[in-house]
């Protein structure tokens, strides 16, 4: 289910609603990634980009990240299908001068996005996000 929420700017945003038990389990996964040094924020979204859970200071930060992360997963999945080199998409890393965005497919229904500060250990975060994405998939399958 989903329902509107107002952002700080007063613009209605739509979020995916999950049962409180699922929300708590997702919070544990997100908090685990946030404990990795250098991780600035983590978000879980549906494949259509609707926010499920995030650790950012505001929904204003999480909503566009989730939408774009879902688009990256969709594009990357299509790319792998078209190129046909075998395998399937699992993660993407996008680096900027300010930070690195790691995006992972979290099963057929979800996307996991993580923002890493410069100097953060990309290898550790990549391992962490792979495990976290698997756990998010398991949690959502239990619903």
N, C-alpha and C positions, 0 to 999 in steps of 0.2 A: 504494500500500500504506500501511497505517497500523499503528502499534504503540503500546502504552501506555508512558507515562513518568510517573514520580512527581514531583509538585510538591513544593515545600518543606514543604507541610502533610501530605505523605504520601498525598494523594488522586491516584488514577490519572487521567491526562489522555491523550487520544488526539491524535496528531499525524499529519499526512500525510507520508509518506516520499517523497522524490524522489531520483533519482540524484545523485551528488556533483557531476557536471558542471553539472547544473541548479541545484543548491544554490549553486555558485560564481557562476553568472550572476545568480541572484536576489540574492545578497549584493552584487554590484556595483550593481545597481539600487537596493537599499535603502540602501547606503552613499552613493550619489549624492544621494538625497533627504535623508539625515541631514546632509550637508554644507551644506544650505541653512540659514542662520542662523535660529534659533528652532524648528527641528524637534526635538522631544523624542524621538520614536520612530516607527518604521515597521513595519508587519506585512503579510505576504501570507498569505492564507488561501484555502482552497477555498470554493466557494459554500455549502457546508454548515457553514462556520465552523471547520473543522479548520485549525490552524496549519500553514503550509508553511515560512515563514521570518520572523524578526523581529529587530529591533535593540534590544529592551528589555532591561533588566538581568536580568529573570527571566521564565520562562514563565508565572508567576503573573499578570504584567501583560498578556502577549500573548494568552493563551487567551480570557479574557472579552471583550477588545476584538475579537478576530477573530470570535467567535460573534455579538456584537451588530452588528458591521459587516456581516456576511453577512445578518443579519436586516434591516438598513436597506436593503441593496441589493435583497433580495427584496421588501420592502414597497414600495419606491420604483418598482421595475419593474412591480409589480402596479398601483400607483397610475397610472402613465403609461398602462398598457394600458387600465384602466377609464375614465380621464378622456378618453382618445382625442384629445388635441390634437396628435397627430403627434409624431414624434421618439421618442427612447427615453432612458432614464435613463443618465447618465454619471458624475455626481458629486453628493455632498451635503456640506454643511458644517454642523456642529452646534457652536454656541458655548456655552460656560459661563463662569462667572466665573474659572475657573482656566486654561482653554486652549480651543483649537478643534480639533475632530476633523473631518478631511476623509476622505471615503470615496469610492472610485471603483471602478466595475466594471472588471475587468481581463480582458475577454473572457468567454466563456460559462462558464468553469471557475473563475475566481478573483476575489478582492476584494483591494483595496489600501487600507490604512488608515494615516493619518498624523496624529500629534498635534503641534499647533503651539502654542507658548507665546504668552502675551499679548504684543503688540507685534511679533510675527513678521509678515512681509510675506505676507499671504494671497494676493495676486495672483501672486506668484512661485511660491508653493507650489502653487497651483491649476494653473499651467502645468507645473510639475515633476511633479505627480502624474498629470496627463493623459499626459505623455510616458512616465512610468514605468509606468503601467497598460498602455499600448500595448506597451511592451517586455516586461512580464511575460507578456502574452498571447502574444507571439511566442515567448518562451522555452518556455512550457508547450506550445505547439503543436508545437515541435520534438521533444517527447518521444515 
